[in-house]
Amino acid sequence: MKFINMNKLDNSTFVFLAGQDITRGVFDSHCINFLNKLYQNKTCLSNKVIMTFITNKVLSKEDTEIISRKEDYLKQLSHNYGFKLTIYHIKGKTISQIIKSYKVMCDILHNEKNIIIWAHNFYNGLIGTLLVKHFNRAYFHLDLKGVPPEEELYYSHDIWLIRYLKYLILKLAGRLSIANSHSISVVSNRFRQYLIKKYNLSNHKMLVVYPSVYDEKIFHVDVSLREEYRKKFNLKEDDKLIIFSGSMQNWQLPDNIFRLFKEIQKQNKNKLYKFIILTFQIEETVKYCDNYKLSEVLVTSAKERDLTGIYNAADIGIICRKDDLVNNVASPTKIAEYLATANSILLTNSIGDYGYFLQDKDYAIVKHNTEAFVQTKITELNQLKKPSIEELNTIGKLYGSEANIKKYSLLFNEIRLKIDSSST
């Protein structure tokens, strides 16, 4: 067996076509933290990284500041690990930007021999497909975080005809990306089963399940922080703090979240149940609270130590999703984050593998549809327990970044062996 030297960087180029909007928090977990973990664990050994990310065509002052701050952090990573970093902005998801990005990547890569292409989702998958056709010795991995065609069709704000046209284009992009990739990773077992059935994937296709993972440095149990932040929020020992962490985007069903809060407040005669919403959409969230005439709901945003403290101060995390393909194959990071900080959880059963995994747990209530979620009774919440130490360890093994990065270590070992064999 051939062993890989894990002590120094090699002469390869890692082309990271990152799919998330850099201005959103999900970019940090799916892209920045992911790249950090790859090098921290010596999973990726490339001495050059070309990283792309998608931005809006027009950027606000706040967007520009966020991008600058995150670029600085990425540059610090490159300095820490010793790889050369090139950053390229893709301005909007259009066909012209795909062609332009492909041409720019070809110019940057024209002298490179050992190329690893890592593309998030189907839009970037098209760029990856064009690149692997051009550089036929390159390795192309398709990293799927969701089902973009259905996301566009079900949840876009465009008119129906535009949504449907984008859906058809993304379906074609998906077929091309999958057909030309050497390996694929997905975020849930249900996603894996869907791909095998939908695209008749051959047995030799490497298909890795890598769920959306949480960062153990932030999301862990901290008893002292729980005491500190519960005191900060004037919570008594018997008070139960319900937390919703997310946005007011329509696919997160904010109306159902506020209907649930309203229902609980009606039953909350002794006022033991308190509510907190963590979001960056403060103004919009406050308007929802006013529209539903909700009182005593704390709306705030948080990061780093405050984020750890608030999650630890809470008792029950909530998440509600429709029963459709988008959610059936998903792996929302927030569920693992709730659980990793010893919160009980209330959710719908349509969400990826979680509906199955949490079905019989005494620290979870799994509702069969969104309306049942809204109608949850306080008596049900009263019966919830905290995850035990053993259960927290299991959650860490399933959804922690440290445990899951090992899956990619095996994959990168295969990639390097393939690149070595193709270059000889």
N, C-alpha and C positions, 0 to 999 in steps of 0.2 A: 504493500500500500504506500502511496506517495503522501508524505506529510508536508504541510505548509509551514513555512517559517513565519511565526506570529510575533517576532521581536522587532521588526522594522517595516516601514512602508514599502510597497512594491511599485513597480513602474507601470501603473494602470491609472485610468481615468474613470472616475465615478460620475456619470451624468445623472443628476437627481432632478427629474422633472416633477416638481412638487405641485400638487393639485389644489391645495387649499388657499383661500384668500389670505394673504399675509397679514391683513389688518385685523383678522379675527383670532380669538384665543385658541381655536382648534389648530391653527398653524403651528403654535408652540409645541403642542403635544405630538402631532402627526409628522412634523417636519424638523423643527429645531431640536427638540428632545430626542427624536428618533436618530438624527444624524449624530448627536452627542453620544448616544448609547452605542451606535455602531463602532465608533472609534474608541470609546471608553472601554468597551469589552474586546477590542481588537478583532471585531467581526469584519469590518471594512478596513483594508490596508492600502487603499489607493493614495498615491502621493499628489493627485490632482482631483479636485471636485469642481464640477460645473453645475451650479444650482439655478434652476429657474423657478419663478413663482408668478402667479397670475394677479394682476391688479385691475382696478377699474380704469377706463380710459381717462376719466377726469378724477383727480385726487383732491380731497380737502386738505386743509392745513394739518388737521389732526391725523389724517391718513398718512401724510408725508412724514410726520414726526414718528408715527408708529413704525413705518417702514425703515426709517433711518436708524431707529433704536434697535430693531431686530437685525438689520444688516450689520450693525456694529457688534452685536452679540455673535453672529455667525463668523465675522472676521476674527473675533477673539477665540472662537473654537478652532479655526484654522491655524491660528498662532499656537494654541495650546498643544494641538496634536501634530503639527508640522506638515500639514498638506497645503497646497496652493489652491486658493478659492477664487472662482470666477462667478459672478452673480449676473443673471440676465432677467429683465422684466418682460413678461408677456402681457401686453396691454389689451385685455379683453379676450373672450372666447369666440373668436371668429376664424373662418377658413383662411383669410389673408394672414392672420397672426400665426397660424399653423405653418404656412408656407414660409413666412418671414423667419420664424423661429428655427425651422429646419435648415434654412440657408445659413443663418448665423451659426448654428451648431456645427454645420459642415465646415465652415471657415475656421472655427475654433479647434476642431478635432482633426483637421486634415493631415497633421503629422503624427497623430496618435495611433498606436497599434493595438494596445490592450484596453478595450473600451467596455465598460459595464453601464448599461442603460437601465435606469430604474424609474418607471413612469407611474404616477398616480392616476388611476381612472382612465376613461376612454378618450377624453380630449387630448391629454398628454400621451395616451397610448398611440394616437395617430402620429404624433411627432416621433415617438419611439419607433413606430413601424417604418416610417420613412428613413430614419437613421440606420436601422438595422438592415434595410434593403441597400442602403448606400455603403455602409461599412459591414460587409457580410461576415466578418469575423467577430463582430461585436456580440455581446451577450445582452439579451433583452428580457428584463423581468417586469411583469405587469402587476402592480399593487392596487387592488380594488378595494376601496373603502365603502362603496355603495353601488347602486344601479342607476347611473346618470340618465338613461333614456326615460325611465319611469319617474325619476325625481323631477325631470323637466316637465313631463306630461301631467303629473299629479299636483305639483306644488309651485310651478312657475307662475309669475304674475302677468305673463304675456297673454294676448288674446288666444283663443283656442287654436286657430289655424297656425299661428307661429309656434305654439307649443308642440303641435303635432308634427310640423316640419322638422323642428329640432329633435323631436323624439326619433323620427325616421333616420336623420343624419347620425345621431348618437348610436342607434342600433347598428348601422353600417360600420361606424367607427369601432364598436365593440367587437364585431365579427372579425374585422381586420386586425385589431390589436391582439385578440386572443389567438387567432390563427398564426400570427408571426412572432409571438412571445415564446421564449424557451421555458419559462416557468411563471406561475401565477400565485399570488397570495390573496386571501380573502379574510374577512373579519369574523366569520361565523361558520359553523358546520352546516347550518341551513343554507348559507350562501354557496358553500362548496357543492352541496347536493343539487342546488338549483343549476349551477354552471355545468355540472356533469350531464344532467338531463337535457338542458337547453341547447348546449353546443356539442353534445356527443364527444366529449373530450376523450382522447385516446389514453390508454393505460400508461404510456410513457410520459405523459404531461405531468410535470411536478406541480402539485397543487397544495400549497401550504395554508393552514388556518392560523392566522395571527390576529387575535382580537384587538380592538382598540384598547390599549393598556393605560394604566394610570401611573403617575410618577410617585414612587414610594417616598421620595424626599418631602413631598407636600402632603400626600394623603396616607396618613398613618394614625394610629391611636396615640393621643397625648393627653393624659389625665390632668396634668397641670394646666394645659391650655384650655381644656374643657371648663375647669373651675374658673379660670381667669375670664373667659369670654361669656360664660353664663352670668357671672357677677356683673360684667360690663353691660349685659342686656337685662339686668334686674330679674333674672329667672330664679324662681324658687326650686327647691330640690325636687318637688313633685311635678313641676311644669314640664310639658312636652313641647319641644320646638320642632315644627314641621318646616323642612327646607325644600324649596324648589330652586335649582340652579340651572339657568338656561336663558334663552332669548324669547322674544315675543313673535318670532317668525311663525307663519301659519302651520308649518309641519310639526311644531312643538305643541300645538293645540292649546294656546294660552287661555282661551275661553273656558275650556274644561278645567284648567288649573284653578281659575278664579271661581268657577261654579262649585268646585270641590271645597275651596276655602269658605265660600258662603254657606254651604251645607254644614260644614263642621262648626262654623261660628253659631249657627242656629241651635245646634245640639250642645254647644259648649257653655252650659249654664254656670259651671263653677270657674270658667275661664282658665282652665289648666293648659289648654292647647294654644300655643303661640305660633306665629308665622313669620318666616323670613324668605325673601326672594333675592337671590344673587344674580345680577344681570348687569350688562353694560348699557342696556336700553332703559335708563332710569325714568326719563320723562314719559315714555310710552307706557311703562309699567305702572307708574303712578296714575295715569289716566284710566287704565284698566281697573285699578283699585277704586277710583272715584265712580266709574260707571257701575260697578257692582256694589257700591256703597259698603265697602269693606273697611273696617276700622282696625287699628293696631296691627298692621302688616308692615314690617320693616323691609324697605327696599334699599339695597345697597350693592356696591361692587367691591371686589376684594382680590388681592393677589398675595403670593408668598405667605408670610406668617399669618396675616389676617385670614387668608383662605383656609389654612390649616386650623386655625382657632375656631372659625365659624362652623366648619364641617364637624369639628369635634364637639362643639357646643350643642349641635342639633341632635335630634332623636330619631326622626323619621324623614327619609328622602322620598320624593315623589317624582314620577315620570309617566306621561300618558301619550300613547301613540295609536294611530289608526291601524286596522288590520289590513295592510296592503303589502305588496312585494317590497317596497322601499324599506318598510320597518321590519318585515319578516326576516330579511337577511342582514339587518343592521347589528351594530355592537356599540351602543352609546357609551362613551367613556364615563359619563356621570354616574351610571349605575354602579360600576366598579369603585368609583370615588366615594359614593355614599357608603358602600359596604366596607371599604377599606378603613373608614373612620368610625366603624362600629355603629352605623345607623341601621335601623330597621328600614324596610322599603315597601312602598305601595306603587304598583305598576300594572300595566295591561299585559296580557299574555302574548301579544303579537310581536314582541321585540326580540328578534334574533334568537339566540340560544337561551337567553335569560328566562323566558317564559317556562321553558322546560326545567332549567337548573333550579329555579326558585319555587317551583310549584308546591313542594311539600315541606318548605322550610318554615320554622316557627317564627323567624324574624322577617318574613315577607308575606304580603297579601297580593296575590296575583288575580286580577279581575279579567273576566272573559271578554269584555268589550268596554268602550269608552264611557257609555252611559252608566254601567255598573261601577266604574271608577268614580264617577261624579257622585253617585249615591252611597258612597262608603259611609258606614256608621261609626260613631265614636266607640261603640262597644267592640267593634272589630279592631280598631286601633289600640284599644286598651289591652288587648290580648297579645300584642306583638312583644317579642323579646329581642334582646340585643344578640348579634352574632357572637358565638363563643370564640375562644382563642383558637381552637381547632378549626372552626369554620373560617376564621380570618386567615389562617395559614393556607387553607384550601383556595380561598379567593385570591390570595397572593400568587399561588402557583398557576392559577388559571388566567388571571388578568393583570398581574404585576409585570412591569417592564423588565425587571431583572430576570425573571423566569422565562419569559417569552423570547428574549433576545437570543437565547440559545438555539431556537429554531432557525433563526437567520444565520447563525454561525455555521450551521450545517449546510445551509443553502449557499452561502458565500464560499465555503470550501469547495463545493461542487462547481461553482462559477469559475473559480480560479483554476481548477483542474481542467475545465473545458477550454478556457482561454489558453492555458499552457499547451494543451494538445493541438489546438487549431493553429498555433503559431510555430509549431515544429514540423 
